[in-house]
Amino acid sequence: MLDSRHGTVSMILATVGLSAALAFSAALASASQESADAAMPVGINAVLENALASGDPVEIEAVSRVAKRTYPAFSEEIDRRLALWRATRETIALPPVLAVNTAPALAAKAPVAPVSATLPTLPTLIKSSGEGEAGAFANTGNAPGIGLVGGFKMLVEGANWRIGTNARADYQETADVVIREQYRVSAEPNYKFDERGYLFGLGQYEKDRFQGFDSRYSVSGGLGYNLLKSNDAKLSVKGGPAWRVTNPVDGERESVVAGLASLEAKFKLTPTLTYSQDASAYVDAEGSTFYTLAALDSRLIGKLKARLSYMVQYETAPEIGRIGTDTTSRLTLVYGF
C-alpha cells in the first residue's frame, strides 16, 4: 500500500518536472530568437534600411538576396522587413478609401505600368537642308551675253509640314553698264494632309528691268499631289488660283487674277548623276508666263556638285519693245548642307 502511494507521487512529480522543463526550453528558444534578431550586424542592418529607404524594387531585391546569402540566420527577419515594406508601399499607392479598408498583409502587388505608357511624348524633330550655288551664265533674249549667277535654297520640314525658300540672281555688266539684272525670290509653305496630298501656299517676287518690269509679285495657293515619292524618283504637281501685281518699267501698275499650275520632278540617274525639272505656268486674260528650269547635277566631292542648267521664260504679252522669250544657260558649283 505504501509502495503504491509512493509510485503515484513519483509519477506526478516526474510529469510536473517534464512540463516545467518543456516550458523552460520554449522560453529559452524564444529568448534566443529575440536575442538573434536583436543581434543583427549593424552593417547589414544599415545596408538593408538604406535600400528600403530608396524605394527601388530592383535595388531592394538585390540587397536582400546578398544579405540572406551572407547571413542565413537572419533570413526570416529580412523577409519580414521586406513584406512590411511591400505592404506599406502598396497601401500608399491605393486610393484613400481602398487604403483604409484593405489590410496591408492581403494587398496584391500593383502591376507596373508599361514603360511606353510612362515615358513623355518626345517632340517631333525638325529637319532642315539647303544648298548654295554660284557660277556663270550665258543668256539670249532681251539681254544677251555672259554674266554671273548666284542662288540659295532652304527647306525646313516637320512631321506633316514644310517651308521651302528659293532665291536666284543673274547679273551682267559690260563697260560699267548693267545689261542684265534679274532677281527671283519665293517662299512656299506646305501642309501634308495624307501620304501624298498636301495644301500649299506660294509667294514670289521677281525683278527684271530688261524684260520690262521693275517688280512683279505673285501670291497663290491650292492643292498638290506627289505622283512619285521615293529616294530615286520624285514627281509632284500642284495648282490653284493666283493673284499677280506687276509694276512695269514704262506703264501703269497691273493687277490680275490668274491660275497657277506647276510641276517638280527629280530623278536619280546614277549614284552620282541627278536630273531635275521645275516648270510653272501663270495664266490670265491679260498675258501668261511660262517658266521652266532643267538641271543636271554631277557629284564631285562630298556635298559639292557641278550643275548644268537651262532656263526658258516665255511671256505671251511682253512689254512694248521687249522680246517674249528669254533663255539662260548656267554652269555652277553647288554645295549642299
C-alpha positions in Angstrom: 0.0 0.0 0.0 2.8 2.4 0.9 4.7 1.4 -2.2 1.7 2.1 -4.4 1.3 5.6 -2.9 5.0 6.2 -3.3 4.8 5.3 -7.0 1.9 7.6 -7.7 3.6 10.5 -6.1 6.8 9.8 -8.1 4.8 9.8 -11.3 3.1 13.1 -10.5 6.4 14.7 -9.7 8.0 13.4 -12.9 5.1 14.8 -15.0 5.4 18.2 -13.4 9.1 18.3 -13.9 8.8 17.4 -17.6 6.3 20.2 -18.2 8.4 22.7 -16.4 11.4 21.6 -18.5 9.5 22.0 -21.8 8.2 25.4 -20.8 11.7 26.5 -19.8 13.1 25.2 -23.1 10.4 27.1 -25.1 11.1 30.3 -23.2 14.8 29.8 -23.8 14.3 29.3 -27.5 12.1 32.4 -27.8 14.7 34.4 -25.9 17.4 33.1 -28.1 15.5 34.1 -31.3 14.8 37.6 -29.9 18.5 37.8 -29.0 19.4 36.7 -32.5 17.1 39.3 -34.1 18.4 42.0 -31.9 22.0 40.9 -32.7 21.7 41.5 -36.5 25.0 43.1 -37.5 25.0 46.9 -37.7 26.5 46.9 -41.2 23.9 44.7 -42.9 21.1 46.3 -41.0 22.2 49.7 -42.2 22.5 48.5 -45.8 19.1 46.9 -45.7 17.5 50.0 -44.2 19.2 52.2 -46.8 17.9 50.0 -49.7 14.4 50.1 -48.3 14.5 53.9 -48.0 15.5 54.2 -51.7 12.2 52.6 -52.7 13.8 51.0 -55.7 12.5 47.4 -56.0 15.4 46.2 -58.0 17.9 47.5 -55.5 16.0 46.2 -52.6 15.7 42.6 -54.0 19.4 42.6 -54.8 20.4 43.8 -51.4 18.1 41.3 -49.6 19.4 38.4 -51.6 23.0 39.2 -50.7 22.1 39.8 -47.1 20.3 36.4 -46.8 23.1 34.6 -48.5 25.7 36.2 -46.3 23.7 35.9 -43.0 21.3 33.0 -43.4 20.4 33.1 -39.7 18.6 36.4 -40.3 16.7 35.3 -43.4 13.3 35.3 -41.6 13.9 38.8 -40.2 15.0 40.1 -43.6 11.8 38.6 -45.3 9.7 40.1 -42.5 11.1 43.6 -43.2 10.6 43.1 -47.0 7.0 42.0 -46.5 6.3 45.0 -44.3 7.9 47.4 -46.9 5.8 45.9 -49.7 2.6 46.1 -47.7 3.3 49.7 -46.8 4.2 50.7 -50.4 1.1 49.1 -51.9 -1.2 50.7 -49.3 0.1 54.1 -50.1 -0.4 53.5 -53.8 -4.1 52.7 -53.4 -6.9 55.3 -53.4 -7.7 56.6 -49.9 -10.9 54.6 -49.5 -9.2 51.4 -50.5 -6.1 52.1 -48.5 -8.2 52.4 -45.3 -10.3 49.2 -45.9 -7.5 47.0 -47.3 -5.3 45.0 -44.9 -1.6 45.6 -45.8 -0.9 41.9 -45.4 -3.5 41.0 -48.1 -2.8 43.8 -50.6 -1.8 42.5 -54.0 1.2 43.9 -55.7 0.1 46.7 -58.0 1.0 46.0 -61.7 3.8 48.1 -63.1 2.7 50.4 -66.0 4.4 49.7 -69.3 7.5 51.8 -69.9 5.9 53.2 -73.1 2.9 54.5 -71.1 5.0 56.3 -68.5 7.5 58.0 -70.8 6.7 61.5 -72.0 6.0 62.0 -75.7 9.1 63.3 -77.5 8.7 66.4 -79.5 8.7 66.0 -83.3 12.1 66.5 -84.8 12.5 69.3 -87.3 14.8 68.7 -90.3 16.5 71.3 -92.4 18.5 71.2 -95.6 19.7 73.6 -98.3 22.2 74.5 -100.9 24.2 77.4 -102.1 25.0 78.0 -105.8 27.5 80.2 -107.7 28.8 80.3 -111.3 28.4 81.8 -114.7 25.6 82.1 -117.3 25.1 82.7 -121.0 21.9 84.4 -121.9 19.8 85.1 -125.1 16.8 87.3 -125.5 16.4 90.8 -124.1 19.9 90.9 -122.5 22.2 88.6 -124.4 25.7 88.0 -123.0 27.7 86.2 -120.3 27.5 87.1 -116.6 27.4 85.8 -113.0 24.7 83.8 -111.2 24.1 83.1 -107.6 21.4 81.0 -105.9 20.3 79.8 -102.5 17.7 77.2 -101.4 16.5 76.3 -97.9 14.0 73.6 -96.8 12.6 73.2 -93.2 10.4 70.1 -92.6 8.3 68.8 -89.7 6.1 65.7 -89.4 3.4 67.0 -91.8 4.6 70.4 -92.9 7.5 72.1 -94.7 8.6 75.5 -95.8 10.8 76.0 -98.8 12.6 79.1 -99.9 14.4 79.8 -103.1 16.4 82.8 -104.3 18.3 83.4 -107.5 20.2 86.4 -109.0 21.7 86.9 -112.5 23.9 89.9 -113.0 25.8 91.2 -116.0 27.8 94.4 -116.5 29.6 95.5 -119.6 31.8 98.7 -119.8 30.4 99.7 -116.4 26.9 99.4 -117.9 24.4 96.9 -116.3 22.9 95.0 -119.2 21.2 92.2 -117.2 19.8 92.2 -113.7 17.3 89.5 -112.8 16.1 88.5 -109.3 13.7 85.9 -108.2 12.7 85.1 -104.6 10.0 82.7 -103.5 8.6 81.1 -100.3 6.3 78.1 -100.2 4.7 76.6 -97.1 3.1 73.2 -97.4 0.8 71.2 -95.2 0.5 67.4 -95.8 -3.0 66.1 -95.1 -2.3 62.5 -96.2 0.6 60.4 -97.5 0.7 62.1 -101.0 -1.7 65.1 -100.9 -0.9 68.5 -99.5 -2.1 72.1 -99.3 0.4 74.8 -100.5 0.8 78.5 -100.5 3.3 80.3 -102.7 4.6 83.9 -102.6 7.0 85.1 -105.3 8.9 88.3 -106.1 10.6 89.0 -109.4 12.6 91.9 -110.8 13.8 92.1 -114.4 14.0 95.6 -115.9 15.3 94.2 -119.2 12.2 92.1 -119.5 10.1 95.2 -118.9 9.1 95.3 -115.2 10.6 96.8 -112.1 8.8 94.3 -109.8 6.2 91.6 -110.1 4.5 89.9 -107.1 2.6 86.7 -107.2 0.5 85.1 -104.4 -1.1 81.7 -104.9 -2.3 78.6 -103.1 -4.1 75.4 -103.7 -3.7 71.6 -103.8 -0.6 69.5 -104.6 -0.1 65.8 -105.1 3.0 63.6 -105.1 2.8 61.2 -108.0 6.1 59.7 -107.3 7.8 59.6 -103.9 11.0 57.6 -103.4 14.7 58.2 -102.9 15.4 57.7 -106.7 12.3 59.4 -108.3 10.1 62.3 -107.2 7.3 63.9 -109.2 4.8 66.4 -107.8 2.1 68.5 -109.4 0.1 71.4 -107.9 -2.3 74.1 -108.9 -4.7 76.8 -107.7 -5.7 80.4 -108.1 -3.2 83.2 -108.1 -3.0 87.0 -107.8 -0.3 88.9 -109.7 0.7 92.5 -109.4 3.1 94.0 -112.0 4.9 97.3 -111.9 6.2 97.9 -115.5 9.2 100.0 -116.3 7.0 102.1 -118.6 3.3 102.0 -117.8 0.8 101.7 -115.0 0.6 99.1 -112.3 -1.3 96.0 -113.3 -3.2 93.7 -111.0 -4.8 90.5 -112.3 -6.3 87.2 -111.1 -4.7 84.2 -112.7 -4.4 80.4 -112.4 -1.2 78.6 -111.4 -0.1 75.1 -112.5 3.4 73.7 -111.7 5.4 70.6 -111.8 8.5 69.5 -109.9 10.5 66.4 -110.8 13.7 64.8 -109.7 15.3 61.6 -110.9 18.5 59.9 -109.8 20.0 58.5 -112.9 23.2 57.1 -111.4 24.7 57.2 -107.9 26.5 60.5 -108.9 24.1 61.9 -111.5 20.7 63.6 -110.9 18.2 65.2 -113.2 15.6 67.8 -112.0 12.9 69.8 -113.7 10.8 72.7 -112.4 8.0 74.1 -114.6 5.2 76.6 -113.9 2.6 78.5 -115.8 0.7 81.6 -114.7 -2.3 82.0 -117.0 -4.6 85.0 -117.1 -6.7 87.0 -119.5 -4.1 89.8 -119.9 -1.0 87.7 -120.5 0.6 84.5 -119.3 4.0 83.5 -118.1 5.6 80.1 -118.8 8.8 79.2 -116.9 10.9 76.0 -116.9 14.3 75.2 -115.4 16.0 71.9 -116.2 19.2 70.9 -114.4 21.8 68.1 -114.4 23.8 67.6 -111.2 27.0 65.7 -111.0 28.5 65.0 -107.6 32.2 65.9 -107.3 33.5 65.6 -103.7 31.4 65.1 -100.6 28.5 67.6 -100.8 30.0 69.6 -103.7 28.3 69.2 -107.1 28.6 70.6 -110.6 25.4 71.8 -112.2 24.5 72.4 -115.8 21.1 74.1 -116.2 18.9 75.6 -118.8 16.1 78.0 -118.2 13.3 79.3 -120.6 10.9 82.0 -119.7 8.1 83.0 -122.1 5.8 85.9 -121.8 2.7 85.8 -124.1 2.2 89.6 -123.8 5.7 91.2 -123.3 6.1 94.8 -122.5 6.4 97.1 -125.5 9.8 96.8 -127.2 10.6 93.6 -125.4 11.1 90.0 -126.7 8.8 87.4 -125.3 11.3 84.6 -124.8 14.4 84.6 -122.7 16.8 81.6 -122.3 19.6 81.2 -119.8 22.3 78.5 -119.7 24.2 78.2 -116.4 27.3 76.3 -115.2 27.6 76.5 -111.5 29.1 74.8 -108.4 26.6 73.8 -105.7 27.3 73.0 -102.1 24.7 71.2 -100.0 24.2 71.4 -96.3 
